[in-house]
Amino acid sequence: MRNTHTSDRSVRLGTGIGWRPEIAEAVERMPGVDWVEAVAENVCPGHLPESLLRLRERGVTVVPHGVSLGLGGADRPDAGRLAALAERAEALGSPLVTEHIAFVRAGGPLTASGPLEAGHLLPVPRTRDALDVLCANVRVAQDALPVPLAVENIAALFSWPDEEMTEGQFLYDLVDRTGVRLLIDVANLHTNHVNRGEDPAKALDELPVEAIAYVHVAGGFERDGVWHDSHAHPVPPQVLGILADLASRATPPGVLLERDENFPSPRELEGELNAIRETLAGARPEGTGRADATGSAAPAPLRAGGPPATAPTAPRPVTGDDQAGPSPAADGGPAGTSAADGGPAGASGAGGDAGTAAARQRLGLAQAALLSALVAGAPAPEGFDRARLRVQARALAGKRADVVAKVAPELPEILADAYRPAFLAYAQSHPMTGGYRRDALTFAERLLFGDEEGNGAGGAGRIEDARVRRRLDAWWRERSGPAPLSRRPAARFARAARRTLLRR
């Protein structure tokens, strides 16, 4: 049943910063921080970090930001992941939750191929199939969450061939059909300008700015004509310029500075927050939307499901759907009904669940082919820029190495300078299929025992240093099962026998 929770007024967030454990103390001391955003998957509801608890006690709003749901994937959102996101929203007392318009995994039953994990956010094609599936998945998420959902545009290194809509048109139709709010990342608009030749001003012209829940601002760097959205560098003037353009159209309810690594001094972070405030102060909305007490254009109230309480005022962009009629009903309601409005299928143009099932399969095959090229060494699908896919593949492997080093910090400590080259060699022939912790264990196992042919991790060679092998073996054994291997004699004997055979 559709979650009908509504908010009578918009959530005013103010200026915030991404909360990370590495800068938790600095964030607590920063003046003028109205709210923070925490990566949802890094927060345990039963053991909330003391820093977040102190911030909440001071009245600082905390918003959980999901990164692994994969709303743009071909499959329906995983019920367990949705339940975990809902649990974090309730534990943090959050007014909304956010996720990404992206896919993060592919393969499985829809494609008759093995499951693959990207380990990072990948762009969805801006096609009617992808939009139908995304709308269906957003509705599933809205039904499962106790608070409203906002979804974020992502940065991309490459474009899909044969796209049917611009980013602004795609986002407009998504909001129009689901009532979902938007998290607009202006740094990602800049990334897509450099990498895909897309005009940020045109995207802002087309998307419904009244549906914005809040805005992300972040830094990156350019190398060989490619912009990398690193979240590890200062915010460049171009990104602040896009923020100013957005703020001249409608005052965003909140703006947040993202920084994920290479953290500068607290003074530098405060300087970036001040630059954001100055940018917002220098921009005045020119539209004729509703005004709040300060005279700023106010966004539509948040809703957990259904259309926005106040419809977007911008003219609707023309898309291919205008010629073909409204899109088919998405799954989430009974067959023969429109999940968008509860009416008969004829009211929305076509087929109900059956239409979306076909779109899911077509999208699933396309995403599996692309992800196989990026992480499993398969040929690039027709129409893609092969050079850009190679850049993306290297970026995904590097991201895997970085995240595994965070979830299993003992590995780079044990392997020292050999960690990164060994992991990158392993990643070339071992796609991720079960998350980062499983990835860390598999990597260590390949270093210790080799693959079926006895080779090391992806050709990197098994570890020969006896002291390093002992430490790595002890680490792996204590984490490779529900109970430590040292307490399972049969398993210990089998592993010892295997090691003996491999050394002969």
Secondary structure, 3 states (H helix, E strand, C coil): CCCCCECCCCCCCEEEEEECHHHHHHHHHCCCCCEEEEEHHHCCHHHCCHHHHHHHHCCCEEEEECCCCCCCCCCCCCHHHHHHHHHHHHHHCCCCEEEECCEEEEEECCCCEEEEEEEEEECCCCCHHHHHHHHHHHHHHHHHCCCCEEEECCCCCCCCCCCCCCHHHHHHHHHHHHCCEEEEEHHHHHHHHHHHCCCHHHHHHHCCHHHEEEEEECCCEEECCEEECCCCCCCCHHHHHHHHHHHCCCCCCEEEECCCCCCCCHHHHHHHHHHHHHHHHCCCCCCCCCECCCCCECCCCCECCCCCCCCCCCCCCCCCHHHHCCCCCCCCCCCCECCCCCCEHHHHCCCHHHHHHHHHHHHHHHHHHHHHHHHCCCCCCCCCCHHHHHHHHHHHHHHHHHHHHHHCCHHHHHHHHHHHHHHHHHHHHCCECCCHHHHHHHHHHHHHHCCCCCCCHHHCCCCCCHHHHHHHHHHHHCCCCCCCHHHCHHHHHHHHHHHHHHHC
